[in-house]
Amino acid sequence: MRLLFCCTDTNPEPWLAGIRQALPQATVELWESGAAPADLAVVWAPPQVFFDEQPGLRAVFNIGAGVDALLARRIAPSTLIVRLDDAGMAVQMAEYVCHAVIRHFREFDVYEAETKAGRWAFRKPRRREEFVVGVLGLGVLGTRVAQALRGFEFPVQGWSRGPKLIDGITTLDGAEGLHAMLAQCRVLVNLLPLTDDTRDILNRDTLSRLPPGAYLINVARGAHLVDEDLLALLDSGRLAGATLDVFRKEPLPDEHAFWRHPRITLTPHTSARTMRDESIAQIATKITALHRGEPIVGVVNRLRGY
Ligand SMILES: NC(=O)c1ccc[n+]([C@@H]2O[C@H](COP(=O)([O-])OP(=O)(O)OC[C@H]3O[C@@H](n4cnc5c(N)ncnc54)[C@H](OP(=O)(O)O)[C@@H]3O)[C@@H](O)[C@H]2O)c1
């Protein structure tokens, strides 16, 4: 078994050492142009030439959950594309989103400003039972986030492509389901994959369906959000604020209005980082299963785009 590692912006050495240890029977090499044909690959943002030179790959393992950038490459139809599922990301995403929701719900941002100004002042508590949090996308990450929010007793609604049953969560699907959910959410959390169907889904129309004063958390992909529409809705006071972890262009350009907006909190695409050891363990388990002819989870459906 021959495996190539082709990950841009990633220090390869610890990955190569970890994969070699987890798969001692495999020959594991760092890809360089002209490399001999391989059966398997571990990739992150590989160049097109990688796939052009390796048309015989049985499977490629993406070291992230989102495959939108990978699907923009021309990849042989016979190659399985496998994403990470969870591998240590779901708990981080739950932490990040719960932090952002609670910071807004409890107005900790306001308290921080007040106490910094030397003021001892209380705010009227908000009613949790009226504070519906909506989660777009009920996959590996969205489900974990929805359940974590339920742990704080927020009423949680979730939207997915097909119908779902999740204990304690009101689930909806389809366009009507989306509109019904948006009409109720005080906070909207986006955890959809980026596909042709979901690009620009956070726009003036959808965001205007939220109740006045609602709050947006985008932790999925920057191209889900129409930046100007969010800015207009924040500046008119229609939306209260936003926490954004992902952007159309990353790093976010210096001149972008999001940097300086008083009601936007931003982080540099860090809500759920790839955990090396967990990822290698998951990929090695899947490779062993494939080798035995067993089914694996996390195979990307190219037609759906996720
Ligand atoms: N910011 C970060 O650090 C970070 C880290 C990791 C991942 N992400 C992003 O998070 C995304 C979600 O990850 P995941 O692992 O939870 O993905 P996933 O398991 O594939 O789940 C995707 C969910 O979105 C739903 N969905 C897809 N297309 C839809 C549509 N057109 N309408 C309604 N629902 C739709 C799916 O519905 P069904 O259940 O019906 O299929 C599913 O519930 C990734 O694609 C990635 O972009 C961001």
PDBQT file of the ligand as one rigid body, heavy atoms in Angstrom, charges set to zero:
ROOT
HETATM    1  N1  LIG A 401     -14.815  27.059  10.973  1.00  0.00    +0.000 N 
HETATM    2  C1  LIG A 401     -14.199  25.903  11.126  1.00  0.00    +0.000 C 
HETATM    3  O1  LIG A 401     -13.155  25.826  11.773  1.00  0.00    +0.000 OA
HETATM    4  C2  LIG A 401     -14.827  24.660  10.538  1.00  0.00    +0.000 A 
HETATM    5  C3  LIG A 401     -14.325  23.417  10.931  1.00  0.00    +0.000 A 
HETATM    6  C4  LIG A 401     -14.916  22.277  10.418  1.00  0.00    +0.000 A 
HETATM    7  C5  LIG A 401     -15.991  22.360   9.537  1.00  0.00    +0.000 A 
HETATM    8  N2  LIG A 401     -16.445  23.593   9.175  1.00  0.00    +0.000 N 
HETATM    9  C6  LIG A 401     -17.603  23.688   8.257  1.00  0.00    +0.000 C 
HETATM   10  O2  LIG A 401     -18.712  23.036   8.844  1.00  0.00    +0.000 OA
HETATM   11  C7  LIG A 401     -19.429  22.367   7.805  1.00  0.00    +0.000 C 
HETATM   12  C8  LIG A 401     -20.333  21.297   8.393  1.00  0.00    +0.000 C 
HETATM   13  O3  LIG A 401     -19.554  20.206   8.855  1.00  0.00    +0.000 OA
HETATM   14  P1  LIG A 401     -20.224  18.801   9.245  1.00  0.00    +0.000 P 
HETATM   15  O4  LIG A 401     -19.120  17.874   9.549  1.00  0.00    +0.000 OA
HETATM   16  O5  LIG A 401     -21.278  19.010  10.274  1.00  0.00    +0.000 OA
HETATM   17  O6  LIG A 401     -20.936  18.432   7.849  1.00  0.00    +0.000 OA
HETATM   18  P2  LIG A 401     -21.982  17.260   7.535  1.00  0.00    +0.000 P 
HETATM   19  O7  LIG A 401     -21.870  16.190   8.561  1.00  0.00    +0.000 OA
HETATM   20  O8  LIG A 401     -21.793  16.913   6.106  1.00  0.00    +0.000 OA
HETATM   21  O9  LIG A 401     -23.420  17.943   7.746  1.00  0.00    +0.000 OA
HETATM   22  C9  LIG A 401     -23.956  18.842   6.842  1.00  0.00    +0.000 C 
HETATM   23  C10 LIG A 401     -25.386  19.177   7.260  1.00  0.00    +0.000 C 
HETATM   24  O10 LIG A 401     -25.873  20.216   6.401  1.00  0.00    +0.000 OA
HETATM   25  C11 LIG A 401     -27.114  19.794   5.846  1.00  0.00    +0.000 C 
HETATM   26  N3  LIG A 401     -27.283  20.337   4.497  1.00  0.00    +0.000 N 
HETATM   27  C12 LIG A 401     -26.468  20.208   3.437  1.00  0.00    +0.000 A 
HETATM   28  N4  LIG A 401     -26.974  20.829   2.354  1.00  0.00    +0.000 NA
HETATM   29  C13 LIG A 401     -28.153  21.341   2.755  1.00  0.00    +0.000 A 
HETATM   30  C14 LIG A 401     -29.165  22.076   2.095  1.00  0.00    +0.000 A 
HETATM   31  N5  LIG A 401     -29.073  22.416   0.801  1.00  0.00    +0.000 N 
HETATM   32  N6  LIG A 401     -30.265  22.434   2.810  1.00  0.00    +0.000 NA
HETATM   33  C15 LIG A 401     -30.384  22.080   4.103  1.00  0.00    +0.000 A 
HETATM   34  N7  LIG A 401     -29.465  21.392   4.792  1.00  0.00    +0.000 NA
HETATM   35  C16 LIG A 401     -28.348  21.019   4.115  1.00  0.00    +0.000 A 
HETATM   36  C17 LIG A 401     -27.048  18.283   5.806  1.00  0.00    +0.000 C 
HETATM   37  O11 LIG A 401     -28.364  17.764   5.710  1.00  0.00    +0.000 OA
HETATM   38  P3  LIG A 401     -28.655  16.173   5.724  1.00  0.00    +0.000 P 
HETATM   39  O12 LIG A 401     -28.343  15.734   7.142  1.00  0.00    +0.000 OA
HETATM   40  O13 LIG A 401     -30.092  16.065   5.404  1.00  0.00    +0.000 OA
HETATM   41  O14 LIG A 401     -27.711  15.574   4.726  1.00  0.00    +0.000 OA
HETATM   42  C18 LIG A 401     -26.350  17.985   7.124  1.00  0.00    +0.000 C 
HETATM   43  O15 LIG A 401     -27.266  17.984   8.170  1.00  0.00    +0.000 OA
HETATM   44  C19 LIG A 401     -18.311  21.853   6.891  1.00  0.00    +0.000 C 
HETATM   45  O16 LIG A 401     -18.794  21.576   5.586  1.00  0.00    +0.000 OA
HETATM   46  C20 LIG A 401     -17.330  22.998   6.917  1.00  0.00    +0.000 C 
HETATM   47  O17 LIG A 401     -17.600  23.900   5.855  1.00  0.00    +0.000 OA
HETATM   48  C21 LIG A 401     -15.894  24.739   9.656  1.00  0.00    +0.000 A 
ENDROOT
TORSDOF 0
